[in-house]
Amino acid sequence: MVFKRLRVVRMVDATRNTLVYLTYSDRVIEGSPQNSITAVAVDRSIPIPLQP
């Protein structure tokens, strides 16, 4: 991989009990940034802890 820096951000969709991961590079390679987004559904019986 030819990234200057790869960052991963995790967000919580509490309404749907889903984790959302966003990955991105802070360097543009050949005119196109490298981005990705993924959603992971978590069983409703497992609460996702939220920070205040």
Secondary structure, 3 states (H helix, E strand, C coil): CCCCCEEEEEEEECCCCEEEEEEEECCCECCECCEEEEEEECCCCCCCCCCC
